[in-house]
């Protein structure tokens, strides 16, 4: 059913739903558009509306071939909407779900496009804050690039910042998707341009490997890995590409490349990647008991026991059905420093022999506890048996000089 958005736009049909709102296929004075209509509770938040208006000039001024342009911002009664250029294509998550992993040349070409878009945004002092495959669109009508990659455009600029008002997310909360959060965000520092580089490098790793470097399982465990663990190497890619990934996944924000540098370096690597097929990488197995310390709010973090382990983004709302565009602008508590302290820096989800737990994991600790319990139980049984035999001998049951007894019908004499 069509509905008017302000006085200039008409929304015709829903393209997708997310936690922040609904995306519609719409029509404006200049033709088809995509309209992101934010939730009613957001539209009724006067502080957010004020921030929305303040960001208007910056968002409208962000014009780049690899950014989905914001063409208008509408504040009309209960409607709060971003009007964007309509991209004829799909998002990168949909392609990943279909192909699981991409050939290195295509993956690097896509990420180089997005890095170009981020460079323009960062130059305009805009930080995206939620770079992930769901927010990268592939233009199916554009010319094919290296490796047959379609042009990539980054979308949803400004949405995370709009929702992250001081009243809505206090100092103990964070905004974003766990798999792609930079360590400084987990530690409660303000988001700067380097967080987008970390997230984009995480997406590149996922395109190559089929899984994120620190994702999988309990959301609290994912956050801890970003801070305490190092990334697992990927075999089969040139060393130059691997070193680039490591640099952009550095724990220290200052060690990462700027977006413009990353785009140039990635394009320089494209000739080395021509013809390399998608990698054959085994995804790390789940850690059944990879839980957080008791200090975490288990009602907020713990998924249902039967919930399957997911590739890609881990939802912050346990048991929630995935959105069609998988928006996850959900606040989450920042772990305290002692909760993040997990001993010396380790390697994220290191490979292990089939059927054997990774050393130091909760599963390994649980196995050790079970082994100790079995040992103690066996010792207790042996002790009880020894006491019983000793008592029988002491009462004459084992005295060869006593009167003969019927072994089947007689019991040892009692004193």
C-alpha positions as CSV (number, residue, x, y, z in Angstrom):
1,X,0.0,0.0,0.0
2,X,1.5,3.4,-1.0
3,X,2.1,6.1,1.6
4,X,3.3,9.6,1.3
5,X,6.7,10.5,2.9
6,X,6.6,14.3,3.4
7,X,5.3,16.3,0.4
8,X,7.7,15.1,-2.2
9,X,8.0,11.3,-1.9
10,X,5.7,8.3,-2.1
11,X,6.7,4.9,-0.7
12,X,5.3,2.0,-2.8
13,X,6.6,-1.3,-1.4
14,X,8.9,-2.6,1.3
15,X,12.3,-3.7,0.3
16,X,13.5,-4.8,3.7
17,X,13.1,-4.4,7.5
18,X,15.8,-3.8,10.1
19,X,16.1,-2.8,13.8
20,X,16.4,0.8,12.8
21,X,13.4,1.0,10.5
22,X,12.0,-0.1,7.1
23,X,13.5,0.4,3.6
24,X,10.9,1.2,0.9
25,X,11.0,1.4,-2.8
26,X,9.8,4.9,-3.5
27,X,9.2,7.6,-6.1
28,X,10.4,11.3,-5.9
29,X,10.4,14.3,-8.3
30,X,13.5,12.9,-10.0
31,X,12.4,9.2,-10.3
32,X,12.8,6.0,-8.2
33,X,14.5,6.3,-4.8
34,X,15.1,4.1,-1.7
35,X,13.5,5.5,1.4
36,X,14.7,4.4,4.9
37,X,11.8,5.2,7.2
38,X,13.1,5.1,10.9
39,X,11.0,3.5,13.6
40,X,8.2,5.6,15.2
41,X,9.9,5.6,18.6
42,X,13.0,7.1,17.0
43,X,10.9,9.7,15.2
44,X,9.3,10.7,18.5
45,X,12.7,11.3,20.1
46,X,13.2,15.1,19.9
47,X,16.9,14.8,20.7
48,X,17.4,12.4,17.9
49,X,15.3,14.6,15.5
50,X,17.5,17.6,16.4
51,X,20.7,15.6,15.7
52,X,19.1,14.3,12.5
53,X,18.6,17.9,11.3
54,X,22.2,18.9,12.3
55,X,23.6,16.0,10.3
56,X,21.7,16.9,7.2
57,X,24.3,19.1,5.5
58,X,27.1,16.6,6.1
59,X,25.2,13.7,4.8
60,X,23.8,15.5,1.7
61,X,27.3,16.7,0.9
62,X,28.8,13.2,0.8
63,X,28.9,12.5,-2.9
64,X,31.1,9.7,-4.2
65,X,30.7,6.8,-6.7
66,X,31.1,4.2,-4.0
67,X,28.7,5.7,-1.5
68,X,24.9,5.4,-1.7
69,X,24.0,9.0,-1.8
70,X,21.6,10.5,0.8
71,X,19.5,12.8,-1.4
72,X,17.1,14.2,1.2
73,X,16.2,13.9,4.9
74,X,12.5,14.2,5.8
75,X,11.1,15.2,9.1
76,X,7.3,15.3,8.8
77,X,5.0,14.6,11.8
78,X,5.8,11.1,12.9
79,X,7.9,10.4,9.8
80,X,11.7,10.5,10.0
81,X,13.3,9.2,6.8
82,X,16.5,9.2,4.7
83,X,15.9,9.3,1.0
84,X,18.7,7.6,-0.9
85,X,19.8,6.7,-4.4
86,X,18.2,3.4,-5.5
87,X,20.9,0.8,-6.2
88,X,19.8,-2.0,-8.5
89,X,21.4,-5.0,-7.0
90,X,21.9,-6.9,-3.8
91,X,24.0,-6.6,-0.6
92,X,27.3,-8.3,0.0
93,X,25.8,-10.6,2.7
94,X,23.4,-12.1,0.2
95,X,26.3,-12.9,-2.1
96,X,28.3,-14.4,0.8
97,X,25.4,-16.5,1.8
98,X,25.2,-17.9,-1.7
99,X,28.9,-18.4,-2.4
100,X,30.3,-18.7,1.1
101,X,33.7,-17.1,0.0
102,X,34.9,-15.1,-3.0
103,X,38.0,-15.4,-5.1
104,X,40.7,-13.1,-3.7
105,X,40.8,-10.9,-6.8
106,X,37.0,-10.2,-6.6
107,X,37.1,-9.8,-2.8
108,X,40.0,-7.2,-2.9
109,X,38.3,-5.3,-5.8
110,X,35.1,-4.9,-3.7
111,X,36.9,-3.8,-0.6
112,X,39.0,-1.3,-2.6
113,X,35.8,0.3,-3.8
114,X,34.4,0.6,-0.2
115,X,37.8,2.0,1.0
116,X,37.5,4.7,-1.7
117,X,34.0,5.6,-0.3
118,X,35.3,5.6,3.3
119,X,38.1,7.9,2.3
120,X,35.6,10.5,1.0
121,X,33.5,10.1,4.2
122,X,36.5,10.5,6.5
123,X,37.7,13.5,4.6
124,X,34.3,15.0,5.4
125,X,34.7,14.1,9.1
126,X,32.0,11.4,8.8
127,X,32.7,8.0,10.5
128,X,30.4,5.2,9.4
129,X,30.6,3.1,12.6
130,X,28.8,0.0,11.2
131,X,30.7,-1.3,8.2
132,X,29.6,-4.9,7.4
133,X,28.5,-6.9,4.4
134,X,24.8,-6.0,5.0
135,X,25.7,-2.3,4.4
136,X,27.7,-2.9,1.2
137,X,25.6,-2.9,-1.9
138,X,26.6,-4.4,-5.3
139,X,25.4,-2.5,-8.3
140,X,24.4,-5.3,-10.8
141,X,23.9,-2.7,-13.5
142,X,27.4,-1.3,-13.3
143,X,30.5,-2.5,-15.3
144,X,32.3,-5.6,-14.0
145,X,35.7,-5.0,-12.4
146,X,38.6,-7.3,-11.6
147,X,37.6,-10.8,-10.9
148,X,34.1,-10.1,-12.3
149,X,33.3,-8.0,-9.2
150,X,30.3,-5.6,-9.5
151,X,30.9,-2.0,-8.3
152,X,30.4,-1.8,-4.5
153,X,28.8,1.0,-2.6
154,X,28.6,1.7,1.1
155,X,25.2,2.6,2.5
156,X,23.6,3.6,5.9
157,X,25.9,6.5,6.6
158,X,24.8,8.4,9.7
159,X,22.3,5.8,11.0
160,X,24.5,4.5,13.8
161,X,25.4,8.0,14.9
162,X,21.8,9.2,14.8
163,X,20.7,6.4,17.0
164,X,23.6,6.7,19.4
165,X,22.3,9.7,21.3
166,X,23.7,10.3,24.8
167,X,20.3,9.6,26.4
168,X,19.7,6.4,24.3
169,X,23.2,4.8,24.8
170,X,25.0,5.8,28.0
171,X,28.8,5.4,28.6
172,X,28.3,1.8,29.5
173,X,26.7,0.9,26.1
174,X,28.1,0.4,22.6
175,X,26.5,0.5,19.2
176,X,27.3,-1.9,16.4
177,X,27.6,-5.5,15.3
178,X,30.0,-7.7,17.5
179,X,31.9,-9.4,14.7
180,X,33.1,-6.1,13.2
181,X,33.7,-3.9,16.3
182,X,37.2,-2.5,16.7
183,X,38.9,-3.2,20.1
184,X,38.8,0.5,21.1
185,X,35.0,0.5,20.8
186,X,34.8,-2.6,23.0
187,X,37.0,-0.8,25.6
188,X,34.6,2.2,25.5
189,X,36.7,4.7,23.6
190,X,35.1,7.2,21.2
191,X,34.8,6.0,17.5
192,X,37.1,7.5,15.0
193,X,38.0,6.8,11.4
194,X,40.2,3.8,12.4
195,X,37.2,1.8,13.5
196,X,35.9,1.8,9.9
197,X,39.3,0.4,8.7
198,X,39.2,-2.4,11.3
199,X,35.6,-3.3,10.3
200,X,36.5,-3.2,6.6
201,X,39.5,-5.5,7.1
202,X,37.2,-7.8,9.0
203,X,34.9,-7.9,6.0
204,X,37.8,-8.7,3.7
205,X,38.9,-11.5,5.9
206,X,35.4,-12.9,5.8
207,X,35.2,-12.6,2.0
208,X,38.4,-14.7,1.8
209,X,37.8,-17.2,4.6
210,X,34.0,-17.5,4.8
211,X,34.0,-16.5,8.5
212,X,35.0,-13.5,10.5
213,X,38.3,-13.6,12.3
214,X,36.9,-13.2,15.8
215,X,33.3,-14.1,15.4
216,X,31.2,-17.2,16.3
217,X,29.4,-18.2,19.4
218,X,28.6,-16.1,22.5
219,X,28.5,-12.3,21.7
220,X,30.5,-11.6,24.9
221,X,33.2,-14.0,23.8
222,X,33.3,-12.3,20.4
223,X,33.9,-8.9,22.1
224,X,36.7,-10.3,24.3
225,X,38.5,-11.9,21.3
226,X,38.7,-8.5,19.6
227,X,40.7,-7.2,22.5
228,X,42.8,-10.2,23.6
229,X,43.4,-12.5,20.6
230,X,45.4,-12.3,17.4
231,X,44.1,-13.2,14.0
232,X,44.5,-16.7,12.5
233,X,46.6,-16.7,9.3
234,X,45.0,-17.5,6.0
235,X,46.9,-19.9,3.8
236,X,46.9,-19.5,0.0
237,X,47.1,-15.7,-0.3
238,X,50.2,-13.6,-1.2
239,X,52.2,-12.5,1.8
240,X,51.7,-8.9,0.8
241,X,47.9,-9.2,1.2
242,X,48.2,-11.0,4.5
243,X,50.5,-8.3,5.9
244,X,48.0,-5.7,4.8
245,X,45.2,-7.5,6.6
246,X,47.3,-7.8,9.8
247,X,48.1,-4.1,9.7
248,X,44.5,-3.1,9.3
249,X,43.4,-5.5,12.1
250,X,46.0,-4.1,14.5
251,X,44.7,-3.5,18.1
252,X,46.2,0.0,18.2
253,X,44.1,2.4,16.0
254,X,47.2,4.4,15.0
255,X,48.9,1.3,13.5
256,X,46.1,0.9,10.9
257,X,46.2,2.4,7.4
258,X,44.0,5.3,6.4
259,X,41.2,4.5,4.0
260,X,42.8,6.3,1.0
261,X,46.1,4.3,1.6
262,X,44.2,1.1,1.9
263,X,42.4,1.6,-1.4
264,X,45.7,2.3,-3.2
265,X,47.5,-0.7,-1.6
266,X,44.6,-3.1,-2.4
267,X,44.5,-2.1,-6.1
268,X,48.3,-2.5,-6.4
269,X,47.8,-6.1,-5.3
270,X,45.2,-7.0,-7.8
271,X,47.6,-8.3,-10.5
272,X,49.1,-10.7,-8.0
273,X,45.6,-12.2,-7.3
274,X,44.4,-12.8,-10.8
275,X,43.4,-16.4,-11.3
276,X,43.6,-17.5,-7.7
277,X,40.5,-19.6,-6.8
278,X,38.5,-19.2,-3.6
279,X,40.5,-20.4,-0.6
280,X,39.9,-23.8,0.9
281,X,39.8,-22.9,4.6
282,X,38.2,-25.0,7.3
283,X,35.9,-22.9,9.5
284,X,36.8,-23.2,13.3
285,X,34.5,-25.5,15.2
286,X,32.1,-24.1,17.8
287,X,33.2,-23.9,21.5
288,X,30.1,-25.4,23.2
289,X,30.8,-23.7,26.6
290,X,32.5,-20.5,25.4
291,X,30.7,-18.4,27.9
292,X,31.6,-15.1,29.6
293,X,32.4,-14.7,33.3
294,X,29.4,-14.4,35.7
295,X,29.8,-10.6,35.8
296,X,28.2,-10.4,32.4
297,X,24.4,-9.9,32.2
298,X,23.4,-13.4,31.1
299,X,19.8,-12.3,30.2
300,X,21.3,-9.8,27.8
301,X,24.0,-12.0,26.3
302,X,23.1,-15.7,26.6
303,X,21.5,-17.2,23.4
304,X,19.0,-20.1,23.6
305,X,20.7,-23.4,24.1
306,X,19.3,-24.8,20.8
307,X,20.3,-21.7,18.8
308,X,22.7,-22.7,16.1
309,X,26.1,-21.1,15.6
310,X,25.9,-18.5,12.8
311,X,28.5,-17.4,10.3
312,X,28.9,-13.7,9.9
313,X,27.2,-11.3,12.2
314,X,26.1,-12.5,15.6
315,X,22.8,-10.9,16.6
316,X,22.8,-9.0,19.9
317,X,19.2,-9.9,20.6
318,X,19.0,-13.6,21.6
319,X,16.5,-15.6,19.7
320,X,15.6,-12.8,17.3
321,X,14.6,-13.6,13.8
322,X,17.1,-12.2,11.2
323,X,16.0,-9.1,9.5
324,X,15.9,-9.0,5.7
325,X,18.6,-6.4,5.7
326,X,20.1,-7.6,9.0
327,X,20.3,-4.2,10.6
328,X,21.8,-4.6,14.1
329,X,22.0,-1.1,15.6
330,X,21.6,-2.5,19.2
331,X,23.2,-1.2,22.3
332,X,25.4,-3.5,24.3
333,X,27.2,-3.1,27.7
334,X,30.9,-2.3,27.5
335,X,32.9,-5.1,29.4
336,X,34.9,-3.9,32.4
337,X,38.7,-4.1,32.1
338,X,39.0,-7.1,34.4
339,X,36.4,-8.9,32.3
340,X,38.5,-8.3,29.2
341,X,41.7,-9.5,30.9
342,X,42.0,-13.0,29.6
343,X,45.7,-13.6,30.2
344,X,48.4,-13.3,27.6
345,X,47.5,-12.5,24.0
346,X,46.4,-15.7,22.2
347,X,45.3,-16.7,18.7
348,X,41.7,-16.5,17.8
349,X,40.0,-19.9,17.6
350,X,43.3,-21.7,16.7
351,X,43.0,-24.9,14.7
352,X,42.9,-28.2,16.6
353,X,42.6,-31.9,16.0
354,X,39.1,-33.2,15.2
355,X,37.1,-34.0,18.4
356,X,39.7,-32.3,20.7
357,X,39.0,-29.0,22.5
358,X,41.3,-26.0,22.0
359,X,43.7,-25.7,25.0
360,X,42.4,-23.1,27.5
361,X,38.9,-23.1,26.2
362,X,35.8,-23.5,28.4
363,X,35.2,-26.9,26.8
364,X,38.7,-28.0,27.7
365,X,38.2,-26.8,31.3
366,X,34.9,-28.6,31.6
367,X,36.5,-31.8,30.3
368,X,39.2,-31.5,33.0
369,X,36.6,-31.1,35.7
370,X,34.7,-34.2,34.4
371,X,38.0,-36.1,34.5
372,X,38.8,-35.1,38.1
373,X,35.2,-36.0,39.1
374,X,35.5,-39.5,37.6
375,X,38.9,-40.1,39.3
376,X,37.5,-39.0,42.7
377,X,34.5,-41.2,42.2
378,X,36.5,-44.2,41.4
379,X,38.7,-43.6,44.4
380,X,35.7,-43.4,46.6
381,X,34.3,-46.7,45.3
382,X,37.6,-48.4,46.0
383,X,37.8,-46.9,49.5
384,X,34.3,-48.1,50.4
385,X,35.1,-51.6,49.1
386,X,38.3,-51.7,51.2
387,X,36.4,-50.7,54.3
388,X,33.7,-53.4,53.7
389,X,36.3,-56.1,53.3
390,X,38.2,-55.0,56.3
391,X,35.1,-55.1,58.5
392,X,34.2,-58.6,57.2
393,X,37.6,-59.9,58.1
394,X,37.6,-58.2,61.5
395,X,34.3,-60.0,62.5
396,X,35.6,-63.4,61.6
397,X,34.3,-63.8,58.1
398,X,37.9,-64.3,57.0
399,X,39.1,-66.4,60.1
400,X,40.1,-69.9,59.0
401,X,39.7,-71.3,62.5
402,X,36.0,-70.4,62.9
403,X,33.0,-72.6,62.4
404,X,32.2,-73.3,58.7
405,X,29.4,-71.2,57.3
406,X,27.1,-71.6,54.3
407,X,28.4,-69.1,51.8
408,X,25.0,-68.7,50.1
409,X,22.6,-68.5,53.1
410,X,24.7,-67.3,56.1
411,X,25.9,-63.8,56.9
412,X,29.0,-63.0,58.9
413,X,28.4,-63.2,62.6
414,X,27.9,-60.0,64.4
415,X,29.7,-59.3,67.7
